[in-house]
Amino acid sequence: MTRKKRRNKGRPYSEWPAEDRRLWERFCDQARDPFVDHRECSDTTLKSYVYAYSLFLGFLDQRCPDLLQKPAAERVSAETAEEFIAYLRENCREKTVGSNIERLANFLMRVHPDADWKWLLRGGQKIRTEGQAREKRIVLSDPLLALGHKLMDEAIEEVEQFGVVLSHTATKYRDGLMIAVLSVAPMRRGPLAKLEIGRQVRKAGEIWRIDVPEEETKTHRREIYELSPTISKSFDLYLEIFRPEIPGALDHAAVWASRGGKAMSATLIAQSIERRTLKEFGFKVSPHRFRDAAATAMAVYDPKNVRAARDLLSHKSFSMTERYYIRAHSFEAGRKLIECVQRQLHSSELRNRGKSFEPAASSA
């Protein structure tokens, strides 16, 4: 009989030491203050810090209960950190271990800002980076874009063969378009799932643009992407021919429609993309890895403009002044990514794809 892995058990927030709760709540009150700049801390990020500290307290409960009697800032030493890392490694991958150590360091930096926690942050980053290097296979944007076009081509061929747009054909085209869009507009999956026609997604002439407002991004920076003419034509086909054939799609404005009249959730989007990439490449490519693929593609194909990858991904490594120019940087970086990826896939067939397609019949 196979023995199930032990799950790391954290201490619930309601059972945290009173001093820890007080310090965290004080920080959260400051983060809600409109006159204090804590924009780098989204609700999701803050929850991840709480989760990591809960794991640490759970570790202390099991392995070092005496430390719980000490002040919070004195519980974490180099020795304790090493024991906590070994504890996490019993049933976590290196990438997960490193991420939790980083989050623990970030938590401590906020509740105990007077102490130096950079050593712990650097240790977590090193573990996570080395773990990712071992676990990840390198993927670039151009094969992902090619996969997107391949799925859309197959869907078009199915329509031409059967004379109607079947539901599974419509979802294949949707997934292909989603992969193609994400290849040149590598946004996070949360904003991707919330895209709506007429709100963040609008057409200017023959070109579709995606404009995600500040309040909907993790870094609270506006993200603007302009789709290529080829993908814009594919987007037109999706809206005119394929999206209406997904049951319930016309009941809402969400771009990515799922069966049953609902918008695709971020989780469902990830599952769909991972299923398609696993079949094509033999390994899963999550939506977030499209961001890595974009940065790597720019470094490989256009090294002179690799700095633009920071703008494309809206990473928070610019000075306060540069933050106000992120709109222009993001827009220009998106164009550069499209150019360098399209150069790798440049062919007359790709440029002309979708121009003459007209379905023989429709199920509508």
N, C-alpha and C positions, 0 to 999 in steps of 0.2 A: 504494500500500500504506500503510495507516494505521500510524504509528509508535506503539509501546506506550509508555506513560508510564514514566519512571524511578521506581522505588520508593526511598524514602529508606532507606538501608542503615545500620543501627546497628552498633556494635561489641559483639559478644557479651560477656556478663558475665565469662566465663572469660578474656577478653583485655583486660579493664579494667586500668588502671594499678594496681599493688599498693596504693598509698596510698588510692585510691578504694574498692577492695574492703574494705580494712581499716576505713575510716570507716563504710561502709555496714553491714558485719557488726557493728560495735560498736553502731550504732543499732538493728539488728534484735535483738541480744541484750537491749538495754534494753526494747524493745517487748514482748519475751516475759516480762519481769520482772513477776510479778503485783502487785508493790508500786509499779509505775510506771504512771501513767495515760496510755496511748497508744491508748485505745479508738477514737479517730477514724480509726485506720489499719487498715483491713481488709486481708486478704491481697491482694484484688483491687486496692485502692488502692496498696499498696506495689509491686505488680508494674507498675502504670502509671507510678510514679515511676522505677523501674529502666528501663523502656522508653524514657521521655523522655530520661533521661541517656545511654542507649546511642545514641539518635539524635544527641544533641549530640556525643558522642565520635566517631561516624561522620562528622559534619559537620567536626569538627576534622581528622580523618584526611585528608579530601579538600580542604579549603579553608585550614585554618590549622594545619598539623602542628607548627609551632614552639611553639604554645601548650601542646602536650602535655608539653613539658619543664618547664613551670612548675607550681607547687603548684596543686592543684585549685581552691582558692578564688580564685586570681588569673586563672583562664581565662575567667571570665564578667565582661565589662564591658559598658557600654551599647553600645559599638561592635560588640563580638562578638555581642551579643544581636540587634542590627539585622541583621547579616550572616546569623545563624542563621535569623531570621524570613524574610528574603528567600529563603534556601535552601529552607525548608519551603514557602514560597508557590509554588515552581516546580511542585509537583504535589500540593498539599494545599488544601482549602477553608479559608476564614478561621476557621471554627469549630474545625477540627482544629488549625490553627496555634496559635490561642489556647490550646486545651486542653493542647497539648504544652509551651508556654511556662509555663503555670501549674504543670504537673507538674514541670518542670525547677526552678522556683522552690521548690516544696515539697520536692523532693529536697535542694536546697542548704540549705534552712532546717533540715533534719534532720541533715545531716552537717557543716554549718558554721553552727551556731546563733548564733555570736558576731558574724557579719556581717549586714548589713542587706540582705535580699532582697525587701523589700516592693515596691520599685520594679519589679522583674521580675514579681512576682505581679500587681500592678495592671495592668501592660502586657498580660500574657496574658489577664487577665479582660476588659479593654477590647476586645481583638481578638476574643475568643470571643463576647462579648455582641453586638458590632456585627455579627459574622458570622451569629449566630443570628437577629438581627432581620431581616437581608436574606433568609435562606434559609427561615425558617419561616413558615408560614401560621398565623394565629391560629385555634385551635379551642377550644371550650368543652366542658364536661362534658355539657350537655344534648343536643346533637346526637349525641354518642357514646353516651349512654344510649338515645336514640331508635333508633339503629342497632342496638344490642343487642336491644331489644325487637322491632324489625322482623325481624331474622334469626330470632328465636325464633317469632314469629307465622307466618313463612313455613314454618318446619319443622312447626308444628302443622297448618297448612293442607295440607301435603303428606301428612301422616299421615291426615288426614280424607279426603283425595282418594283415596289408594291403599289405605288400610286396613291398612297395615303401616308399621313404622319401618325405613326403609332406612338403610344405613350412612352414606351421604353426608348424609341428613337429620339423623341423630344428630349428626354433626360440625358441621353448620350450627347446630343448636340449641346445642351446646357452645360454639362460637365466639361466638354471640350472648350467651349467659350470661356468658362470660368478659369480653366487652366491657362488659356491663352492670355486672358486679361491679367491674371495674377503674375504671369511671366514678365510683363512689361509695366505693371502697376503693383509692385509687391507690398501691398498694405497688410496690416495685421488682420487676422480672421474675424475679429469683432466688427470693425468697420465694414469689412467685406460683406458680412452677413446682413448688415443694416442698410445696404445700398437700396435706394428707391428711385424709380424712374420719375424724373421731373424735380427731384429734390437734390441729391448728391450727383445724380447721373443725368446729364443734359447734352443735347446735340447743338453744335455750333457749325452751321453749314452742313458739310458732309462728314464732320468729325465728331465723335462722342468724347466727352470729357467727364472725369470723375473729380468732384470737389468735396472733400470731407472736411467739415468745419472743425474748429479747434476743440469744441466740447465733446466731440465723438472720437478723438484720438487719444492714445495712451499718453503721449508726451504733451498734449494740449497745444499742438501746433497744426495749423491748417495744412492739409496734404492735397496737392493738385496733380492729376495725371491726365495726359492727352493720349488717346488711343491712336494707333496708326490707321491710315486709310483702309488697309486690309482688314484689320480687326473691327473697325467701325462698320464695314460692309457686313461682316459676320454678325455683328451686333444687330444690324437692321434685320437680317434674316431670322435671327432668334426672336425678335419682337413680333415680326410679321407672320412667321410660319410656324415656328416650333414652340415658343412659350404658350400660345393659346391652346395647344394640345396637351398641356400638363393640367390634369383635372384641378379646378379651383384657382388656377393662376390669375384669371381675370378678376378675381375678387379682391385683389390687393395690388399695391404699387411696388412691392418688393421685386428686385431684379431676379433674384434666384428663387424660383418657385419650386415648391415640393408638392407632391401629390396630397390631396386633401384640403386644398385651399389655404395653405399656410406658407409663410416664408421659410426658407431653409435656415435652420439654426447654425451657429458656428460649429457645433459638434457634428452635425449632419454634413456640412460642407467639408470638414476635415476628413470624415469617413469616405465621402465620395471621391475626393482627390486622392486619398491614400489608396483606395481600391483600384483606381485607374492607373496610378503610377506603379503600384506593385505588379500589376499584370504586364505593364510595358517594360519596366526596368528590372524587375525581380526584387525590388526593395521599395518600401514606402517613402514617399516624399510628402511631408506635412506642409500645410500652407505656410507655416513660419519659415520653412527651409527655402521657400521661394525668395525670401529676403537674402539669405546667404548666397543663393544661386545668382542673384542680381549683382551683389557686391563682387563675387568672384568673377562673374562674366566681365564686368567693367575692368577689373584688375588684369584679366587675361587679354581681352580684346582692345581695350582703350586705356592703357596704364597712365597716359598723360592726364586723363580726366578722372582718375580713380577717386579723387577727393569728392567728386560729385556724388559718389555712393552714400556719403554721410547725409547729404541733403535728401537724396532719394528715399532713404530709410528713416528720415527724421530723427536721427540719433542726437542725443543731447550733449554733444561735445563742442558746441560753439559758444562763444562769449555772449554776454547779454545783448550787445549791439547786433550781432549777427542773427540773433533770434528774430528780430523784426524783419529780416530779409528772407526768412525761410520760405515764404510763398514763391518768390522768384527763383530761389535756388532749387526748390522741389520741382517746379514746373520745368526748368531747364534740364535738371538731372533726369527727369522722366523722358524727355526728348532724346537725350544722349544715350540712355539705355536702349530705347527703341531702335535708334540708328545702329548701334553696335551689334545688337542681337539680329536685326533684320539683315545686316550685311552677311551674317553667317548662313542665312537661309534664303539668300537672294536667288530668285528664279522666276521666270515668266509665269510658270504655273501658279506659284504662291501669290504673285502680284495680282493675277487675274482671277484668283479663286472667288467664286460667288457672284461674278458679274452676270452670268447668263443663266443662273439656276432659276427654274420655275417649276414647282411641283406639278405633276400630272393631275393630281386631285388632292383634295383635303378632306379630312374626316369631320371638319367643322360643320 
